[in-house]
Amino acid sequence: MQIGLLEDNPSLVEWLSTALEMAGHHVHVYRDGPSLLAHLVTIESNPFSFPFDLLLVDLFLPNEMSGLDVINHLRTAIPPEQLPIIVVSGASLSQLDHLQASHPDIPVLQKPYQLRKLLWWIKILTSEQNESGYPPRSAPL
């Protein structure tokens, strides 16, 4: 599976890329929102040719564009069933609750999280059985 990773922390990029590749995925890394959006702009006119099947987004990014800004931009052009998103962030619980309220289709994992939980969400969101566009209510502990 092709996974986009929007994360600016080099240590987390290395760890997560390695872990996901060991699980059989290919990871496309973006260090900031503008670089990800610039890459997708060329593809946006053809919604069936995204470079990845799922996107992992950190909320705190360098420069002027946050992960939430990126998500809001993507959701205006790309529906959840075409590009599932998972937020992986060290944001506070109240910030994550706010995100979840505005985007109920996006699972949120607060750092530090267990890799098996992330892999479970990846499987659930990319499964053909998840046709509702919304994540299930429970996740593994």
N, C-alpha and C positions, 0 to 999 in steps of 0.2 A: 504494500500500500504506500502511496505517496503522501507524505505529511509535511505541511508547511509549519515552520516554527518561528514565531516572532518573539525573540528574546534577546536582550542586550548583554546579559551576564555571560562572559566567556566560559566560566566554569560550568554553569548550568547548561549552556549550549553543548559543551563537550560531553557532559554526563548524559544528558537526555538524548542527544544524537546517537551516542554509543548504545545506550539501553534500547532505544527504538530500533536501531539497525540490528541488534542482536535478536530482537523479537520479529525480525523479518520485514521491517519497514524501511523505506528510503526517505531521508529527511532533507528538506530544502530550508536553509536557514536565512532569516532576514533579521538584521540588527535594529531596524527602526521602521516605523510605519510608512514613511514615504517610499522607501525602497520596495516594500511589499506591494503597496498600491501601484507604484510605477510598473512593476512586473505584471500585475493583474490588469492594468488598463489596456494593454495590447490584446488581452484575451477576453475581456469583458463582452465584446460584441458577439462572441461565440460561446454561449454558456455551457457547451458540451466539451470544451477543451481546457478545463482548468488544469494547472500543472500539478495539483495535488487533490487528494480525496477528502482531506480534513485539515483544519488549521488550529494550531495551539497558539494562544495569545497571552503574553504577559501584559498587565495593565500599566506598569511603570516603565516607560521607555524614554530614551534621551530625546532631546530636541523638543519641538513644540507640539508633537502629536502623541497622545497617549494611546494605549491599547484600546480603551473605550472609544476614542475618536475613530480608530481604525474599524472597530466592530460596527459602529454606527454608520460609517461610510459604506462598508461592505453590505450591510443589511438593507440599505436603500436600493442596492442594485442586484443583490444575489440572495435568493430565498434560502432558508435554513436547509431544506432538503437537497439543494445543489451544492452547498458548501457548509458542512457541519463545523462548528467552532467549539473548542473547549478553552476556558480561561484557566491558566495556571499562574497564580500570583501570590505575592506576599502582602497583598492589600489587607486592610483590617476587615473584620467580619461585617461591619456596617457598610463599608464600601462594596464588599462582595454581595451583600444582601440587596443593595441598591441596584447593582448590575443585574442580579437575578430577577428583580422585580420588573426591570425594563426589558429584559431579554430572557423570558422563561425557557426558551429553547436551548440556551447555552448552559451546559454544566460548568460548575466552578469548583476548582480544587485549590485550596489554600496551601501555600508552601509552608513548611515542608509537607509533601504528600507521599503516599506509597505508590511505587511504580505499578503495582498490580491494579490499583484503583484506576490509574490513568489508562492502562491497557484495557481494562474492563469497559471504560467509557468509549474508547476508540472502537472497540468491537461493537458495542451497542449502537453507537451513532452511525456506523458505516454498514450495519446489517440491513439487508433488504426488508427484514421484518419490522424495522422501525419506520413505518410509513407516515406516522403522525407528524413528524418534524419536531416533536417534543421528547425530551429524555424521560425515561421511567423515573418513578419517585424514589427508588431505593438503589443503593450502590453497596458493593462489598465493604466490609470494615477493614 
